[in-house]
């Protein structure tokens, strides 16, 4: 009985985090903030869902679930870093920087293009 309750809490909280990640991907203004929402909340949510399935039982090989969580935690941050660097170097627009671009003198970056009909503040 306790196992089922813990599994339900883990699954529900994982689904909530995945929902928050999806809202962040849909609503945040630039690629960097969307990527942050997808990797942070998405990886936490997916890990909680996998952990909830493992706690619920009935899994033939629980080591596979544990290795899945470890693999996600190790690879999602690296993949996010590489995608953010590629987006930055390609000139993707950055929203919400109060103090300017901290990488301006570190990495060469083309100027961000303004979409048709939009204006810079």
C-alpha positions in Angstrom: 0.0 0.0 0.0 2.8 2.4 0.9 4.7 1.5 -2.3 1.7 2.3 -4.4 1.3 5.7 -2.7 5.0 6.6 -3.1 4.9 5.5 -6.8 1.8 7.6 -7.4 3.4 10.7 -5.8 6.6 10.2 -7.9 4.6 9.7 -11.1 2.3 12.7 -10.5 5.2 15.0 -9.6 7.1 13.8 -12.7 4.1 14.6 -14.9 3.8 18.0 -13.3 7.5 18.8 -14.0 7.1 17.6 -17.6 4.0 19.8 -17.9 5.9 22.8 -16.6 8.7 22.1 -19.1 6.3 21.9 -22.0 4.7 25.2 -21.0 8.2 26.8 -20.7 9.1 25.5 -24.2 5.9 27.0 -25.6 5.9 30.3 -23.8 9.5 31.5 -23.2 10.8 34.1 -25.6 14.1 32.8 -26.8 15.9 29.6 -27.6 18.1 29.7 -24.6 15.3 30.0 -22.1 13.3 27.3 -23.9 16.3 25.0 -23.8 16.8 25.7 -20.1 13.1 24.8 -19.4 13.3 21.7 -21.5 16.5 20.3 -20.0 16.0 21.2 -16.3 12.3 20.5 -15.7 12.2 17.9 -18.4 15.0 15.8 -17.1 13.7 16.1 -13.5 10.2 15.1 -14.6 11.4 12.2 -16.7 13.6 11.0 -13.9 10.7 11.1 -11.4 8.5 9.2 -13.8 11.1 6.5 -14.4 11.7 6.3 -10.6 7.9 6.0 -10.0 7.7 3.1 -12.4 10.6 1.4 -10.6 9.0 1.9 -7.2 5.7 0.6 -8.5 7.4 -2.7 -9.1 6.7 -5.2 -11.8 9.9 -4.2 -13.7 11.9 -7.2 -14.9 15.2 -5.3 -14.8 15.3 -2.4 -12.4 18.9 -1.7 -13.2 17.8 -0.6 -16.6 15.7 2.1 -15.1 18.4 3.3 -12.8 20.9 3.4 -15.7 18.3 5.3 -17.7 18.1 8.0 -15.0 21.9 8.2 -14.7 22.4 8.4 -18.5 19.8 11.2 -18.8 21.5 13.2 -16.0 24.9 12.8 -17.6 24.0 13.5 -21.2 21.2 16.1 -21.1 23.4 18.8 -19.6 26.1 18.2 -22.1 23.7 18.2 -25.0 22.1 21.4 -23.7 25.5 23.1 -23.5 26.4 22.1 -27.1 23.0 23.2 -28.5 23.2 26.5 -26.6 26.7 27.2 -27.9 25.6 26.4 -31.5 22.6 28.7 -31.1 24.7 31.5 -29.7 27.4 31.2 -32.4 24.7 31.2 -35.1 23.4 34.5 -33.9 20.1 33.5 -32.2 18.5 36.5 -30.4 18.9 36.7 -26.7 16.1 38.2 -24.6 16.2 39.7 -21.1 19.9 40.5 -20.6 20.1 43.5 -18.2 23.8 43.9 -18.2 24.7 43.0 -21.8 26.1 39.9 -23.4 28.7 38.3 -21.0 30.2 36.3 -23.9 30.6 39.3 -26.3 34.4 39.4 -26.0 34.9 35.7 -25.6 33.1 34.2 -28.6 32.7 35.6 -32.1 29.0 35.9 -32.9 27.1 37.5 -35.8 24.6 40.1 -35.0 21.1 38.7 -34.3 18.6 39.3 -37.1 15.4 41.1 -36.3 12.3 39.3 -37.7 10.2 41.2 -40.2 7.8 43.6 -38.5 9.6 43.6 -35.2 11.7 46.3 -33.7 14.5 46.5 -31.2 13.8 48.2 -27.9 
